[in-house]
Amino acid sequence: MSENPTLPDRAVQQVLADGPIPKHEQLRAILLDLCRTALQPGDMLPSERKLVDEYGVSRITVREAVGQLVADGVLERVPGKGTFVARRAVRSTLHLASFHEDMRRAGAIPSTRVLQAERAVPPPDVASLLRLRPFDEAFHIVRLRLANEQPISVDDGWYNPAYLPDLLSADLEASLYEQFDNKYGVPINRAEQSVAARACPAETARHLQVDEGDPVLVFDRVSYSDKLPIERAVSTYRGDRYQLQMSLDETSPQGGSNTGQVR
């Protein structure tokens, strides 16, 4: 989009009138409607000067309207660049599903880029979780996961070769969980997982397009097909583009009615 974009025609046809509703509230309503219907996440809002000229209001009125939308998370300011329609976070319920399935359920288009794929000796703690002998090799796959072409997570996974022969020849940009079920006959139906907030390390930050040290959500997971350990993965999610939603009730022994997370 250009550095000084114009608003759609429908926006400038509306006249801000004197009356019981303050002009900044009228302008806020107009801009909110545009953000939801005409503009896309990441689109730049016209400059203050442009909005002042379009609507015949003061800079104070424009700043008040835009400031409210920033506070509401509809717009976001980028220092030195301008004000943009905020990118909406993908919201996921806690459940056992593939990343692709989870993103489609959230209304996003999933995609994957393979960062690393090899057969190697895993660290001792990983070997123990996958029930491998010391110095046994496993498949190591690191992938960048995206929703609507925006980076969401980096998944660093180790996979048990006893149950997934020739995994490196599979379609690593597609859902691995679907292939575990359809190709190898080991559907993922149980997982043990912990979640923690951490500071993003430099290499992961580069892939997620955030600054080193920014807060991220880290999911540490071991996945099983019945009692067979299939996967041990650490997934690092951008905190500003991914949200978890869960239902809690007093009858659940863990305080919640859902388990699991996406891969």
Secondary structure as GFF3:
##gff-version 3
##sequence-region A 1 263
A	DSSP	alpha_helix	9	12	.	.	.	ID=ss1
A	DSSP	alpha_helix	23	37	.	.	.	ID=ss2
A	DSSP	alpha_helix	48	55	.	.	.	ID=ss3
A	DSSP	alpha_helix	59	71	.	.	.	ID=ss4
A	DSSP	beta_strand	75	78	.	.	.	ID=ss5
A	DSSP	beta_strand	82	85	.	.	.	ID=ss6
A	DSSP	beta_strand	90	93	.	.	.	ID=ss7
A	DSSP	alpha_helix	99	105	.	.	.	ID=ss8
A	DSSP	beta_strand	110	120	.	.	.	ID=ss9
A	DSSP	alpha_helix	124	129	.	.	.	ID=ss10
A	DSSP	beta_strand	138	147	.	.	.	ID=ss11
A	DSSP	beta_strand	150	159	.	.	.	ID=ss12
A	DSSP	three_ten_helix	167	169	.	.	.	ID=ss13
A	DSSP	alpha_helix	176	182	.	.	.	ID=ss14
A	DSSP	beta_strand	190	199	.	.	.	ID=ss15
A	DSSP	alpha_helix	202	208	.	.	.	ID=ss16
A	DSSP	beta_strand	215	225	.	.	.	ID=ss17
A	DSSP	beta_strand	228	238	.	.	.	ID=ss18
A	DSSP	beta_strand	242	245	.	.	.	ID=ss19
###
